[in-house]
Structure formats: C-alpha cells, structure tokens
Amino acid sequence: MLGFAELRAMIAGIDDVAYFQTSGFSPKPAPVLDDAIHWMRFQARGPALPAIADACATLVEQTRADVAAAINASPDDVMLNENATVGINIVANGIAWRPGDVVLLSDHEHPGNRVVWYEIARRHDVQLRFLPLDGADDAQLLRAAASALQAPVRIVSLSHVSRRSGRVIPAPSLSRLCAQAGVPLLLDGAQAFGAIPVDVAALGCDFYVLSGHKYILGPQATGALYVRHDRLDWLRPSWLGSRSQQTMDQHGGLVLQPSARRFEFGTRNIGDIAGFRRALHMIDAIGWPAWFAAIAERVATTIAALAPLPGVVIETPMLAEQRGGMVCLRVAGLTGSEVYHALLERAHILVSPFEPGTATVRVSLHGFTTDHEIERLASAIAALSPASITT
C-alpha cells in the first residue's frame, strides 16, 4: 500500500512552489523517473539484441494492458501514443469526409480538440457547430445536442471534463443520443483520466483519447487512443508504417493489424512507456477509488475556501458529480494572466490562466495537495485586487 504523504515525498521540489497545475503538466514521482531511466539504459545496451528487443516489446504490451484495465477496455482496442491530441488527429484524419458534413464540438474545447477540426473544415468543406457549455444544466445540454444532431453530423467531439469550467459532461446520455442518430462520439479525456473514473464501456463512446502526463503523474509524451472495435474499420488510417501490418508482400498486398495496434508504427521511446506503466502501478498501490476520492475531497475543500472570498466567482459546478479535478474561478477586475503572475511571483503558487485576455484561472487539485497549500492559495487570492496588481 502507498499513501499520499509517501507519494508527495517522492516528488522533487514539491515544497518549493504550491503546485496547482497538474491538469496541465504534472510533477513526476521518483519511481516514474527511475523506471524511465532504467529502461532507457537497458535498451541502450543493444536495442537490436533479441533478449532486449523482446523485453521492450513485452513492456509495451504490458503497458497497453494496464491502460486498457484502467479504462475498462480490451487491450486490442487501445493504441499507445504521445498525448490526447494525437488520438484526435488519428480519428479526424481517418474519416471519409463528405462536403456538407458537420462536426459538433463545444465552446469549451482545448485547442487540441479545435485546431484539427478547423483544418478539417477548411480542407473538406465541413461545417463546425458548437454546443454551449456555460452553466451546469445537463438537461439543457442534452436538448441542445438532440437539436444539433438533426443536422448531418459526421462526428461529435467533446471534452469529458471541460478545461474552462471543470464541468463533467453527461457523457453516457450524450452517447445514447449519438447512437440513436448513428453518429460516433469522441471524448477528449485529457482532463478526466486520472481525475475521475473512466469506464469506456459505461460511457458508451466510440473513441476516447487520454494523456498520461497530467493527473496520472506519468512522463510527458504518453497517452492513448481507445477505438471501440466496431469502429476500427470505420477509420481509414492516414499514417501507417512498419508494425501497422498483420501481413504484407512485395507487390502491394497489405492486411492491417486487426486491432488499434494498426495505428502504431516505427520506433518508440521505451523510457516514456516504462514511466507511464510505473505511474499506473503507483495508483494501483494507493487504490483507484482512494485516488479519485482524495482528488474530489481536495476540490471540495478548495471550493469551500475560495467561494466566500469577495470578488471571487467560482465557475466550477457545485454538484460533486459534475466536477473533475479542478476549480475554475475569476477574480473581479483582473485577467487570468494577472492572477497567474501575481500568485506565482508574490506567493510562489502555480495555477493556470485559461487563455490570453480572459479572466478565468484554473486551479488543479491532487491527492498530494495539502491543507496548508489550499490555505495559502485562499489567503493569496483574498489579497488580490486591481489596485494590488498596479502597485
């Protein structure tokens, strides 16, 4: 068994700055770094030697199985990659687009779930439509989605947890609406995986993308794409290479892998993969229910500390079941960038501004976040005002 106090002790520099940015880039526990370094050194002893190559290949499949278990999927439906955006690109560029097709997004999407669709729209004469995610009215969202699905929607691509508000969307209900309309649903789990339970079977989605470098505490450049098996041949892979094939000949004959492995090719960074697996095993040692419960409790404690402050507006839903691992807020009279810089420079507290020129600030919580850090955050925010920024 592992506890959060022990986990915190494994993170170098965690006491130097109050770290509320795990939803962007997480700090890495020492065992994650140690495994990454160990496997890079192991591979460097002779990457082409059969014993070393076979051990590395086994590690990849073990990691795939661990990721699959974490989201209740079959390993055959999981592709290992570098981040959630890679998965979105694989899906977006694998669709047989038709002029007039519609892509349904929300107005809270990360650039990683916008830019690719913007380019698809320009390249293939595809229309973009956006569901409003302000507020926390799930019934209203579902009505808007049902209305939007009357159009020739080719795919719906939404964040499982909004980066702008921390809201968890009613994904199972949305999945049922999409299924009734015959439209696939892609869920961007970058802000969900590791912060809340993710069960792709229960969610009912067709595709799910995730990153390992956020709440999971894994290395940068780790992530995965889940493709429900009946959607595998619906996608036309735009990038292929060695290992994408099950069989091939010298004259054009090709049979792709009968699994999501068909989207993987070329050499891999074995250190990243090893670190990803160790991060998942550390969560296993704490226990996934305890992991999620600790994050939820830290979010609730932070809302309770910040909500009463004058001039502070909490944008994250008040209902626990609608929250992920973050608290999004505004401070009256200040931009998010001003709040970010003031907290970092004056109080050694790291949060995340949403986008340039906007007022929203994102505070990411984790099980290793202490009561003292939350109290420091509340005190520092209480001291902020437009006058304090200019003086």
C-alpha positions as CSV (number, residue, x, y, z in Angstrom):
1,M,0.0,0.0,0.0
2,L,1.0,3.6,-0.7
3,G,-0.3,6.8,0.9
4,F,-0.4,10.3,-0.5
5,A,2.1,11.6,2.1
6,E,4.6,9.0,0.8
7,L,3.7,9.9,-2.8
8,R,4.4,13.5,-2.1
9,A,7.8,12.7,-0.5
10,M,8.7,11.1,-3.9
11,I,8.2,14.3,-5.8
12,A,11.3,16.5,-6.0
13,G,10.7,20.2,-5.4
14,I,7.1,19.8,-4.4
15,D,7.6,22.1,-1.3
16,D,9.3,24.9,-3.3
17,V,6.1,26.0,-5.1
18,A,2.4,25.2,-4.3
19,Y,1.7,23.2,-7.4
20,F,-1.9,23.6,-8.7
21,Q,-1.1,22.8,-12.3
22,T,-1.5,19.0,-12.5
23,S,-4.2,19.3,-15.1
24,G,-1.6,20.9,-17.4
25,F,1.7,19.2,-16.6
26,S,2.2,17.0,-13.6
27,P,5.3,16.7,-11.4
28,K,6.8,13.2,-11.6
29,P,7.4,10.9,-8.7
30,A,10.9,9.5,-8.4
31,P,9.9,5.9,-9.2
32,V,8.4,7.1,-12.5
33,L,11.7,8.8,-13.4
34,D,13.7,5.8,-12.2
35,D,11.8,3.3,-14.3
36,A,12.1,5.6,-17.4
37,I,15.9,5.9,-16.9
38,H,16.3,2.2,-16.1
39,W,14.6,1.1,-19.3
40,M,16.5,3.6,-21.5
41,R,19.7,2.3,-20.1
42,F,18.6,-1.3,-20.6
43,Q,17.6,-0.7,-24.2
44,A,20.9,1.2,-24.9
45,R,22.9,-2.0,-24.1
46,G,21.9,-3.3,-27.5
47,P,18.4,-2.4,-28.8
48,A,18.6,-5.0,-31.6
49,L,19.7,-7.9,-29.4
50,P,16.8,-10.3,-29.3
51,A,16.6,-10.5,-25.5
52,I,16.5,-6.7,-25.1
53,A,14.1,-6.2,-28.1
54,D,11.8,-8.9,-26.8
55,A,11.8,-7.4,-23.3
56,C,10.9,-4.0,-24.6
57,A,8.1,-5.4,-26.8
58,T,6.7,-7.2,-23.8
59,L,6.8,-3.9,-21.7
60,V,4.8,-2.2,-24.4
61,E,2.1,-4.8,-24.4
62,Q,2.1,-4.8,-20.6
63,T,1.6,-1.1,-20.6
64,R,-1.2,-1.4,-23.1
65,A,-2.9,-3.9,-20.9
66,D,-2.6,-1.7,-17.9
67,V,-4.0,1.3,-19.7
68,A,-6.9,-0.8,-21.0
69,A,-7.6,-2.1,-17.5
70,A,-7.7,1.5,-16.2
71,I,-10.5,2.4,-18.6
72,N,-12.3,-0.9,-18.8
73,A,-11.3,-1.7,-22.4
74,S,-9.8,-4.6,-24.3
75,P,-6.1,-4.2,-25.0
76,D,-6.9,-4.8,-28.6
77,D,-8.9,-1.5,-28.6
78,V,-6.0,0.6,-27.2
79,M,-3.3,2.4,-29.2
80,L,-0.4,3.9,-27.2
81,N,0.7,7.3,-28.3
82,E,2.2,10.6,-27.2
83,N,-0.9,12.5,-26.0
84,A,-4.6,13.0,-26.4
85,T,-4.2,15.3,-29.4
86,V,-2.5,12.5,-31.4
87,G,-5.6,10.4,-30.9
88,I,-7.9,13.2,-32.0
89,N,-5.8,13.6,-35.2
90,I,-6.0,9.9,-35.9
91,V,-9.8,10.0,-35.8
92,A,-10.2,13.3,-37.6
93,N,-7.9,12.3,-40.5
94,G,-9.3,8.8,-40.7
95,I,-12.9,9.8,-41.6
96,A,-14.1,9.6,-45.2
97,W,-15.4,13.2,-45.3
98,R,-18.2,14.4,-47.5
99,P,-18.9,18.0,-48.4
100,G,-21.6,19.4,-46.0
101,D,-20.7,17.1,-43.2
102,V,-21.0,18.7,-39.7
103,V,-18.6,18.3,-36.8
104,L,-20.2,19.0,-33.4
105,L,-17.9,20.5,-30.7
106,S,-18.5,22.6,-27.6
107,D,-17.4,26.1,-26.9
108,H,-15.1,24.9,-24.1
109,E,-12.7,22.8,-26.1
110,H,-8.9,22.8,-25.8
111,P,-7.1,23.9,-28.9
112,G,-6.1,20.3,-29.4
113,N,-9.7,19.5,-29.9
114,R,-10.4,22.6,-32.1
115,V,-7.4,23.2,-34.4
116,V,-7.6,19.8,-36.1
117,W,-11.3,20.2,-36.8
118,Y,-10.8,23.8,-38.0
119,E,-8.4,22.4,-40.6
120,I,-10.7,19.5,-41.5
121,A,-13.4,22.1,-42.1
122,R,-11.2,24.1,-44.4
123,R,-9.9,21.1,-46.3
124,H,-13.1,19.1,-46.8
125,D,-15.9,21.7,-46.9
126,V,-17.1,20.6,-43.5
127,Q,-19.2,22.7,-41.1
128,L,-18.4,23.3,-37.5
129,R,-21.2,23.7,-34.8
130,F,-20.7,24.3,-31.1
131,L,-22.7,23.3,-28.1
132,P,-22.8,25.8,-25.3
133,L,-21.3,24.5,-22.0
134,D,-21.7,27.5,-19.8
135,G,-23.5,26.7,-16.5
136,A,-24.2,23.2,-15.3
137,D,-27.7,22.3,-16.7
138,D,-27.3,18.8,-18.1
139,A,-30.9,18.7,-19.4
140,Q,-30.3,21.9,-21.3
141,L,-27.1,20.5,-22.8
142,L,-28.8,17.3,-23.9
143,R,-31.7,19.2,-25.5
144,A,-29.1,21.3,-27.4
145,A,-27.3,18.2,-28.5
146,A,-30.5,16.5,-29.6
147,S,-31.4,19.5,-31.7
148,A,-27.9,19.7,-33.2
149,L,-28.0,16.1,-34.2
150,Q,-30.8,16.8,-36.6
151,A,-28.1,18.1,-38.9
152,P,-25.9,15.8,-41.0
153,V,-23.4,15.4,-38.1
154,R,-20.5,13.2,-39.0
155,I,-18.9,13.1,-35.6
156,V,-19.3,14.7,-32.1
157,S,-16.0,15.5,-30.3
158,L,-16.3,16.8,-26.8
159,S,-14.2,17.1,-23.7
160,H,-15.2,14.6,-21.0
161,V,-14.3,17.3,-18.5
162,S,-14.2,21.0,-19.6
163,R,-10.9,22.6,-19.2
164,R,-12.6,26.0,-18.9
165,S,-15.0,25.2,-16.1
166,G,-14.1,21.8,-14.7
167,R,-17.6,20.5,-15.6
168,V,-18.1,16.8,-16.2
169,I,-20.5,16.4,-19.2
170,P,-23.3,13.8,-19.1
171,A,-21.4,11.5,-21.4
172,P,-23.5,8.3,-21.1
173,S,-26.6,10.3,-22.0
174,L,-24.8,12.0,-24.9
175,S,-23.6,8.7,-26.1
176,R,-27.1,7.4,-26.2
177,L,-28.3,10.4,-28.2
178,C,-25.4,10.0,-30.6
179,A,-26.1,6.2,-31.0
180,Q,-29.7,6.9,-31.8
181,A,-28.6,9.3,-34.5
182,G,-26.0,6.9,-35.8
183,V,-23.2,9.4,-35.1
184,P,-19.9,8.4,-33.4
185,L,-18.8,10.2,-30.2
186,L,-15.2,11.1,-29.4
187,L,-14.5,12.0,-25.8
188,D,-11.4,14.0,-25.0
189,G,-10.3,12.6,-21.7
190,A,-7.2,14.8,-21.1
191,Q,-8.8,16.4,-18.1
192,A,-10.7,13.3,-16.9
193,F,-8.2,10.4,-17.0
194,G,-6.7,10.1,-13.5
195,A,-9.0,12.7,-12.0
196,I,-12.4,10.9,-12.2
197,P,-13.3,7.2,-13.0
198,V,-13.2,6.5,-16.7
199,D,-15.1,3.4,-17.9
200,V,-15.4,3.5,-21.7
201,A,-17.9,0.7,-21.7
202,A,-20.2,2.6,-19.3
203,L,-19.6,5.8,-21.2
204,G,-20.7,4.2,-24.4
205,C,-18.4,6.4,-26.6
206,D,-16.9,5.3,-29.9
207,F,-13.5,6.9,-29.3
208,Y,-11.7,8.1,-26.2
209,V,-8.4,9.9,-26.0
210,L,-6.2,10.5,-22.9
211,S,-2.9,11.8,-21.7
212,G,-0.6,10.2,-19.2
213,H,1.3,13.4,-18.2
214,K,-1.5,15.0,-16.2
215,Y,-3.3,13.5,-13.2
216,I,-1.7,10.1,-13.7
217,L,1.8,11.7,-13.0
218,G,3.4,9.9,-15.9
219,P,6.0,11.2,-18.3
220,Q,5.4,13.8,-21.0
221,A,4.7,12.2,-24.4
222,T,2.5,9.5,-23.0
223,G,-1.1,8.8,-23.9
224,A,-3.6,6.5,-25.6
225,L,-6.5,6.3,-28.0
226,Y,-9.4,3.9,-27.5
227,V,-11.2,2.8,-30.6
228,R,-14.3,0.7,-30.0
229,H,-13.8,-2.5,-32.0
230,D,-16.8,-2.0,-34.3
231,R,-15.4,1.4,-35.3
232,L,-12.0,0.1,-36.2
233,D,-12.6,-0.3,-39.9
234,W,-14.7,2.9,-40.0
235,L,-11.5,4.8,-39.7
236,R,-9.0,5.0,-42.6
237,P,-5.5,5.3,-41.2
238,S,-3.8,8.3,-42.6
239,W,-0.4,7.4,-41.2
240,L,1.0,3.9,-41.4
241,G,4.3,2.2,-41.1
242,S,6.2,-0.8,-40.1
243,R,4.2,-2.8,-37.5
244,S,0.9,-1.4,-38.7
245,Q,0.5,-4.5,-40.8
246,Q,-0.5,-8.0,-40.0
247,T,0.8,-9.3,-43.3
248,M,2.3,-7.7,-46.5
249,D,4.1,-8.8,-49.6
250,Q,6.5,-7.2,-52.0
251,H,3.8,-6.3,-54.6
252,G,1.2,-4.2,-52.8
253,G,-0.6,-6.8,-50.7
254,L,-1.4,-5.5,-47.3
255,V,-3.6,-6.6,-44.3
256,L,-3.6,-4.3,-41.4
257,Q,-3.4,-5.3,-37.8
258,P,-6.9,-6.3,-36.6
259,S,-6.7,-4.1,-33.6
260,A,-5.9,-0.5,-32.6
261,R,-2.2,-1.5,-32.9
262,R,-2.6,-0.7,-36.7
263,F,-2.2,3.0,-35.7
264,E,1.3,2.4,-34.1
265,F,4.4,2.2,-36.2
266,G,8.2,2.9,-36.1
267,T,10.4,3.2,-33.1
268,R,9.1,4.0,-29.6
269,N,10.6,5.8,-26.6
270,I,10.7,2.9,-24.2
271,G,11.6,5.1,-21.3
272,D,8.3,7.1,-21.6
273,I,6.3,3.9,-21.8
274,A,8.0,2.4,-18.8
275,G,7.4,5.5,-16.8
276,F,3.8,5.5,-17.8
277,R,3.4,2.0,-16.6
278,R,5.0,2.7,-13.3
279,A,2.7,5.7,-12.7
280,L,-0.3,3.4,-13.3
281,H,1.1,0.9,-10.8
282,M,1.6,3.6,-8.2
283,I,-2.1,4.4,-8.5
284,D,-2.8,0.7,-8.1
285,A,-0.8,0.8,-4.9
286,I,-2.9,3.6,-3.5
287,G,-6.1,2.2,-5.0
288,W,-8.1,3.9,-7.7
289,P,-11.1,4.6,-5.5
290,A,-8.9,6.2,-2.9
291,W,-7.1,8.1,-5.6
292,F,-10.3,9.6,-7.0
293,A,-11.8,10.2,-3.6
294,A,-8.7,12.2,-2.5
295,I,-8.9,14.4,-5.5
296,A,-12.6,15.0,-5.1
297,E,-12.1,15.9,-1.4
298,R,-9.3,18.4,-2.3
299,V,-11.6,20.0,-4.9
300,A,-14.4,20.4,-2.3
301,T,-12.1,21.8,0.3
302,T,-10.7,24.4,-2.2
303,I,-14.2,25.5,-3.3
304,A,-15.2,25.9,0.4
305,A,-12.1,28.0,0.9
306,L,-12.4,30.2,-2.1
307,A,-16.2,30.7,-2.7
308,P,-16.7,33.1,0.3
309,L,-13.9,35.4,-0.8
310,P,-15.2,38.8,-2.0
311,G,-14.8,39.3,-5.8
312,V,-14.2,35.6,-6.4
313,V,-16.6,33.8,-8.8
314,I,-16.4,30.0,-8.9
315,E,-17.2,28.7,-12.4
316,T,-16.9,25.0,-11.5
317,P,-20.3,23.3,-10.8
318,M,-21.3,23.0,-7.1
319,L,-22.6,19.4,-7.5
320,A,-19.8,17.0,-6.8
321,E,-20.8,14.6,-9.5
322,Q,-20.4,17.3,-12.1
323,R,-16.8,18.2,-11.1
324,G,-13.5,16.9,-12.2
325,G,-10.1,17.6,-10.6
326,M,-10.0,21.4,-10.9
327,V,-11.6,24.6,-9.6
328,C,-12.1,27.3,-12.2
329,L,-12.6,30.9,-11.0
330,R,-12.5,34.6,-11.8
331,V,-11.2,37.4,-9.6
332,A,-13.2,40.6,-10.1
333,G,-11.3,43.3,-12.1
334,L,-8.4,41.0,-13.0
335,T,-7.4,38.9,-16.1
336,G,-6.4,35.3,-15.6
337,S,-2.8,36.3,-16.6
338,E,-2.7,39.0,-13.9
339,V,-3.9,36.5,-11.3
340,Y,-1.4,33.9,-12.5
341,H,1.6,36.2,-12.4
342,A,0.7,37.7,-9.1
343,L,0.3,34.3,-7.4
344,L,3.5,32.9,-8.8
345,E,5.7,36.0,-8.2
346,R,4.4,37.0,-4.8
347,A,3.3,33.8,-3.2
348,H,5.1,31.0,-5.1
349,I,1.8,29.5,-6.1
350,L,1.4,28.0,-9.6
351,V,-2.1,28.0,-11.2
352,S,-3.0,28.1,-14.8
353,P,-4.6,31.1,-16.7
354,F,-7.1,29.9,-19.3
355,E,-6.4,31.9,-22.4
356,P,-4.8,35.4,-23.0
357,G,-7.2,38.2,-22.3
358,T,-9.7,36.0,-20.4
359,A,-10.5,36.2,-16.7
360,T,-10.6,32.5,-15.9
361,V,-8.0,30.8,-13.8
362,R,-7.7,27.1,-13.4
363,V,-6.7,25.6,-10.0
364,S,-5.8,21.9,-10.3
365,L,-6.0,19.7,-7.2
366,H,-4.5,16.3,-6.4
367,G,-4.3,13.9,-3.6
368,F,-0.8,15.2,-2.7
369,T,-2.2,18.8,-2.3
370,T,-2.1,19.8,1.4
371,D,-4.5,21.8,3.5
372,H,-1.7,24.3,4.1
373,E,-1.3,24.9,0.4
374,I,-5.1,25.4,-0.1
375,E,-5.0,27.9,2.8
376,R,-2.0,29.7,1.2
377,L,-3.9,29.9,-2.1
378,A,-7.1,31.3,-0.4
379,S,-5.0,33.9,1.5
380,A,-3.1,35.0,-1.6
381,I,-6.3,35.3,-3.7
382,A,-8.0,37.3,-0.9
383,A,-5.2,39.8,-1.1
384,L,-5.6,40.4,-4.8
385,S,-7.3,43.4,-6.3
386,P,-6.8,45.6,-9.3
387,A,-5.1,48.1,-7.0
388,S,-2.7,45.5,-5.7
389,I,-1.7,44.5,-9.2
390,T,-0.7,48.0,-10.2
391,T,1.2,48.8,-7.0
